Amino acid sequence: MKPPLQLPLSSHTIGPFFPPHFFSEADNDLTRVSRDAAPTRSGTPYILRGTVMKEGRIPVPNAILEFWQADSSGRFRHPLDPAHAEADPDFLGWGRDWTDLEGCYSFRSVLPKGYAEIGTVRAPHANLRVMGAGLMNPVCTTVFFPDFALENAKDPVLNAVPPELRQRLVVAERAPENGVRVFSFDILLRGSAEDETPFFQD
């Protein structure tokens, strides 16, 4: 006897639910509190670029990426941050982008500062969530910056990653563009233990 037919649920695979016109080009710019606002003048600006790939290093088009981080003082504009009243009012701290046909994405932000969290000190970092067709659930990872080697060595999240994989979560610096620092971070959704991007439970 055959088991009853089960219809797919939303958690069985992810999207893509959003057409490209759902987004604005400004949505990936964390330095704006709104699409029409001027960018914040606080902090060191940077651009993060990369490619989302699946097994075999095949680019993933139309994947949705969410990106969030603290501001240049280590504050979040969110009530859960006890010091949110001190956060930069001109820094959104959250953005969204989708990959193009080559699997490429980019974000514009400012270098974050570390902060204290539950008795520990976090190194400056930013968080990425990826959603896309073929994924059962969103995947999340955290990226760190090469400027803060001492802080990175003490970060509890980075230290939860096997030592041989930690450098994979440190963004690589490229040539600056118009005086703005540029970093790169490619995301491999599935691959060998030596190649796959380390992910964390959200």
C-alpha positions as CSV (number, residue, x, y, z in Angstrom):
1,M,0.0,0.0,0.0
2,K,1.4,3.4,-1.0
3,P,1.8,6.0,1.7
4,P,-0.6,9.0,1.3
5,L,0.6,11.8,-1.0
6,Q,2.1,14.7,0.9
7,L,2.0,18.1,-0.6
8,P,5.2,20.1,-0.4
9,L,5.5,22.5,2.5
10,S,7.2,25.9,2.5
11,S,10.1,24.4,4.5
12,H,10.8,21.6,2.0
13,T,12.6,24.0,-0.4
14,I,13.1,27.7,-0.4
15,G,11.9,30.0,-3.2
16,P,12.9,31.9,-5.0
17,F,9.7,33.7,-3.8
18,F,10.8,37.2,-4.8
19,P,11.0,38.6,-8.3
20,P,14.0,40.9,-8.9
21,H,11.8,44.0,-9.1
22,F,10.7,43.3,-5.5
23,F,14.1,44.9,-4.5
24,S,15.6,48.3,-4.9
25,E,19.2,48.9,-5.7
26,A,19.4,50.8,-2.4
27,D,18.3,47.8,-0.3
28,N,21.9,46.4,-0.1
29,D,23.3,49.7,1.3
30,L,23.4,49.5,5.1
31,T,24.6,53.1,5.3
32,R,21.1,54.5,4.5
33,V,18.3,54.6,7.0
34,S,15.9,54.7,4.0
35,R,16.1,54.6,0.2
36,D,16.0,58.4,0.0
37,A,18.3,59.2,2.8
38,A,21.9,60.4,2.5
39,P,24.5,57.8,3.6
40,T,25.9,58.0,7.1
41,R,29.2,59.8,7.5
42,S,30.1,57.9,10.6
43,G,32.6,55.0,10.2
44,T,34.9,53.6,7.5
45,P,32.9,52.6,4.5
46,Y,33.5,49.3,2.7
47,I,32.0,47.1,0.0
48,L,31.5,43.4,0.4
49,R,31.2,41.3,-2.8
50,G,31.0,37.6,-3.4
51,T,29.5,34.7,-5.3
52,V,27.0,32.2,-4.0
53,M,27.7,28.7,-5.3
54,K,26.3,25.2,-4.9
55,E,28.1,21.9,-5.2
56,G,30.6,21.8,-8.0
57,R,31.1,25.6,-7.5
58,I,28.1,26.3,-9.8
59,P,26.8,29.9,-9.4
60,V,23.4,30.2,-7.8
61,P,21.2,32.9,-9.4
62,N,18.4,34.7,-7.6
63,A,19.4,33.7,-4.1
64,I,18.3,36.1,-1.5
65,L,20.9,37.4,1.0
66,E,20.2,39.3,4.2
67,F,23.1,41.1,5.9
68,W,23.3,42.7,9.3
69,Q,25.9,44.1,11.7
70,A,26.6,46.6,14.5
71,D,27.5,50.2,13.6
72,S,31.0,51.8,13.9
73,S,30.5,52.1,17.7
74,G,29.3,48.5,18.2
75,R,25.6,49.4,18.6
76,F,22.5,48.0,17.0
77,R,19.4,50.1,16.3
78,H,17.2,47.4,18.0
79,P,15.5,47.4,21.4
80,L,17.3,44.2,22.3
81,D,20.6,46.1,22.4
82,P,20.7,47.7,25.9
83,A,22.6,50.7,24.4
84,H,20.4,51.0,21.2
85,A,19.7,54.7,22.1
86,E,23.4,55.3,21.4
87,A,23.3,53.7,18.0
88,D,24.1,55.7,14.9
89,P,20.7,57.1,13.8
90,D,21.9,57.3,10.2
91,F,23.0,53.7,9.9
92,L,20.4,51.1,9.1
93,G,22.5,48.1,10.0
94,W,20.5,45.6,7.9
95,G,20.3,45.1,4.1
96,R,19.1,42.6,1.5
97,D,20.4,41.7,-2.0
98,W,19.8,39.0,-4.5
99,T,22.3,37.3,-6.7
100,D,22.5,37.9,-10.4
101,L,22.8,35.3,-13.2
102,E,26.5,34.7,-12.2
103,G,25.6,34.2,-8.5
104,C,27.1,37.6,-7.5
105,Y,26.0,39.8,-4.7
106,S,27.3,43.0,-3.0
107,F,26.7,45.1,0.1
108,R,27.8,48.5,1.2
109,S,28.4,49.2,4.9
110,V,30.8,50.7,7.4
111,L,33.4,48.7,9.5
112,P,31.6,47.6,12.7
113,K,33.1,47.7,16.1
114,G,33.1,44.7,18.6
115,Y,30.9,44.7,21.6
116,A,30.3,42.8,24.9
117,E,27.8,40.0,24.8
118,I,26.9,37.7,27.7
119,G,30.2,38.0,29.5
120,T,32.3,37.7,26.4
121,V,33.6,40.2,23.8
122,R,32.7,39.8,20.2
123,A,35.2,40.7,17.5
124,P,33.9,43.1,14.8
125,H,31.8,41.0,12.4
126,A,28.8,40.9,10.1
127,N,26.2,38.2,9.6
128,L,24.8,36.7,6.4
129,R,21.7,34.7,5.8
130,V,21.1,32.9,2.4
131,M,17.8,31.7,1.1
132,G,17.4,30.1,-2.3
133,A,15.8,27.4,-4.4
134,G,17.0,23.9,-3.4
135,L,17.7,24.9,0.3
136,M,15.6,23.2,2.9
137,N,16.1,26.1,5.3
138,P,18.0,29.4,5.3
139,V,21.7,29.1,6.1
140,C,23.6,31.6,8.2
141,T,27.2,32.4,8.6
142,T,29.4,35.2,10.1
143,V,32.2,37.0,8.5
144,F,35.2,38.6,10.2
145,F,37.7,41.3,9.1
146,P,41.5,41.0,8.6
147,D,42.0,44.3,10.5
148,F,41.2,42.6,13.8
149,A,43.4,39.6,14.1
150,L,43.7,39.8,17.9
151,E,40.0,40.2,18.4
152,N,39.3,37.4,16.0
153,A,41.5,35.1,17.9
154,K,39.3,35.6,21.0
155,D,35.9,35.6,19.4
156,P,33.7,32.8,20.9
157,V,31.8,32.2,17.6
158,L,34.9,32.0,15.4
159,N,36.5,29.8,18.1
160,A,33.6,27.4,17.7
161,V,34.8,26.6,14.2
162,P,37.6,24.0,13.8
163,P,40.9,25.9,13.6
164,E,41.7,24.8,10.0
165,L,38.4,26.4,8.8
166,R,38.5,29.7,10.7
167,Q,40.4,31.6,8.0
168,R,37.6,30.8,5.6
169,L,35.3,33.2,7.5
170,V,37.8,36.1,7.3
171,V,37.0,38.3,4.3
172,A,39.7,38.9,1.7
173,E,40.7,42.5,0.9
174,R,40.8,43.6,-2.7
175,A,41.9,46.8,-4.4
176,P,39.9,49.9,-3.2
177,E,37.4,51.6,-5.4
178,N,37.1,55.4,-5.3
179,G,38.8,55.4,-2.0
180,V,36.4,52.8,-0.5
181,R,37.8,49.5,0.8
182,V,36.6,46.4,-0.9
183,F,36.3,42.9,0.6
184,S,35.3,39.6,-1.0
185,F,33.5,36.6,0.5
186,D,32.4,33.6,-1.6
187,I,29.7,31.3,-0.2
188,L,29.8,27.6,-1.1
189,L,26.5,26.1,0.0
190,R,27.5,22.5,-0.3
191,G,30.9,20.9,-0.9
192,S,33.7,19.0,0.7
193,A,34.7,19.6,4.3
194,E,37.7,21.5,3.0
195,D,35.7,23.8,0.7
196,E,32.1,24.3,2.1
197,T,31.4,27.5,3.9
198,P,31.0,27.0,7.7
199,F,27.4,27.7,8.7
200,F,25.8,28.3,12.1
201,Q,22.4,27.6,13.6
202,D,20.4,30.8,13.6
